[in-house]
Amino acid sequence: MDKNNIAKIFEVLKKNNPSPMTELKYKTKFQLLISVILSAQTTDKSVNAATAKLFKIAGTPKKIYALGEEKLKGFIRSIGLYNAKAKNVVQTCKILMTKFQNKVPSDRETLQKLPGVGRKTANVVLNNAFGLPTIGVDTHVFRVSNRLGIAQGKNVLEVEKKLEKNVPDKFKLHAHHWLIILGRYTCIARRPLCGKCKVFEFCKYKKKIINDG
């Protein structure tokens, strides 16, 4: 897809939602980091339900570390992969306490050294917590980018690199939010609601469903 059409797609998405935000609920950079770690392979809604209780009791590295893995599991048991996530979160808290004065690192390479933090998680934290124009490619962003034709690739890194190249700079800060929202509520996995899609006219998806208006 040429860059003019890509720009038009993001103009439409911006017009319909000028200032999109993550649906994760948090009050600090640290709480965002923990929420994103917990959100892997589960929904933001389930994470918010768990962290609403967790952060009231333990919303800092010191307090979550003091809880320990077993007590932490009690708060996040409803979230997928909670055993591994509890271990990663407690280890991350220890590292933040001992190496970073309880502060969340502001660069991708350092973030990715924390347990449970991959490239996507790091990008989401950098974008939401530090206002950097990074693009976190989750399953929604991957699917929508390929379907629309704005960044087609066989893996998330390939799609991320193409998005970085193809998305105009003025849209990069909010790009992955717009794509997540589009994928979560309209361009859904099994049966996309093409008739309700605001960027239908630009889409390159060959299996469009046009009777969902």
N, C-alpha and C positions, 0 to 999 in steps of 0.2 A: 504493500500500500504506500502511495506517495505521501510525503510529509504534509502536504496541504490538506488531504483528507484526514490524516491523523490529528492535525490541529483542529479541524472542524469537529471531530468527535469529542475532543476535550473541551472545546468551546461549549458544546451542547451540555456535556456533563457538568461543567462549571455553572452554567446558567441555571440548571435544575438544582444544584447543590453547591453554592459558592464556597462554603467552608466546611467540608466533610471532616469528621473526626472518627477515631477508633471507637468501637462500641464497648471496649473494655473500660471498667470503672476503676479509677485510681486517683490518688491525691499527690503522690510524689514520684520522682523518677524511679526510685527503688521499687515502689509498688507496681509501676508499669512493667518494669523488668520481670518481676515475679509473675505477674499476670500473663505476660507473653510466653514465658517459659511454660506455664501451666496450660496455655491455650493450644499447644501442639496436639493435633489430631483430636480436637474436641471443639465445642462451640464457645463463643464468647459468653453466651447466656449462662452456660453451666459454670464457667470460670467466675463470672460475676457473682453468682449465687454462693460459691464457695468463699471467695475473697471478701465478700461483704461481712461475713462472720470472722474470717481469719484476721483481716486488717484491724478490726475493732480490738482484738486481743493482742495481735502482734503485727505491727505495721512497719517495723524497722529490722535491719539485719540482726541486731543484737537480740531482739525479742523472738524472732523466728528461730534463730540459732539456739536460743535457750529452750524453746519448745522441744527441739529434737525431732528426729524423723518420725517416731511412732505417734507422738501427739499431733504432728503436722498432718499425718495421714488421716487422722480423724476429721480434719477440716476439708480435705481434698479427696476423700474416698469416692465421691460421686463423679470425679473426673477420670477420664481414661488414663491408663499408665501411671496411676497415682504413686505406686511404689518407687518407680524410677524417678519420677518428678520430685517426690519428697526428698530423696537422696540428693538430687542435683540442687534443689533449692537450699537445703541446709549447707551443702558444700560451698555454694555460691555466696551465701551469707558470711561464712567463715572467711572466704577470700576477700570479700568487700571490707570486712572488719580489720583484717590483718594487713592487707596490702594497699587499700584504697581509702582509708579513713571513712569508711561507710558510704563513700560516694560511688555512683555508677560511672564507669569509664565512658568517655565520649568519642571513642574511635572504634571502628569495626574490628580491627585485628585484636585489640585487647578484650573487647566484649566476647569475641568468639573463643577465647581461652577459658571463659567461665563455664562450669558444668551446665549442660542443658541449653547452651546458647549456640545456635548455628547461624549461618549467614542471614537467613530470613529474619530470625528473631533479632539479630543485631541491627539489621536495617530498619525494622519496625521501631525499635527503641530509639535509634538515632533520629528517625523522622519525627516521632511523636514527642519525645522527651527533649531533644536538642534542636528541633526545627531544621534538620538537614534534609536535602532533597533526595534521600535514598529511597529505593523502591523494593519493598518486601514482596517477594513472589510466593504467595500461598496457592492452594489449589484453585481458588476462585480467580486470582490474577492470571495464573497459568492458563486456565481454560478460556477465559475471556480474551486474553491477548492472542491466543491461537485462533479462536473463532473469528474475532473481528478482523484479524490479519495485520494488526499493528506491530506484533512481535511474535513471530512463529518460531518455535523451537521444540526440541525433543526432551529438554530437561529445564529445570528452573533457572539454572545459571545462564543458559543460553538465552532464555526469554528475558531475564533481568538485563543482560548486556544489551540486547536489542532494544528494550524499553529505554535504557539509558541513552542510547544512540538516537532513537526515533521520536521520543516524546519531547516536544519543545520545552526549553528551559523554564518558561513561565508557568508550566503546568506540572513540573516534576514534584514539587512539594506535596501536592495532594493526589498525584496520579494513582498511586496504589489504593488509596481510599476510594476513589471513584470506581476503579475496576473491581474492588472487593464488593462494594455495594451493588454494582451491576450484576456481578456473578452470584451474589447471595440471594437477591430478590427477583431478578429478571432473567438473566442468562444462566439459569440453573442447569445442573448437570444432565439430568435425564430428559427433560422436556422443556427447553427454553421457551420463555413467554415472549416470543418474537413480536407478537402484535402489540405488546406493551412497551417495547424497547424504544428509547428516545434516539438511539443511533442506528436504528434498523437500516436506513438507506445507505449507510456506509459499510455495513457488515459484509464480510467475504465468506461467511459460513455457508456451506453448500447444502446443509440440511435444515434450512430455516423452516419454522412452523409459522405460517402467516395467518392462522385463524384464531389467534388467542387475544384479539383486541378487547 
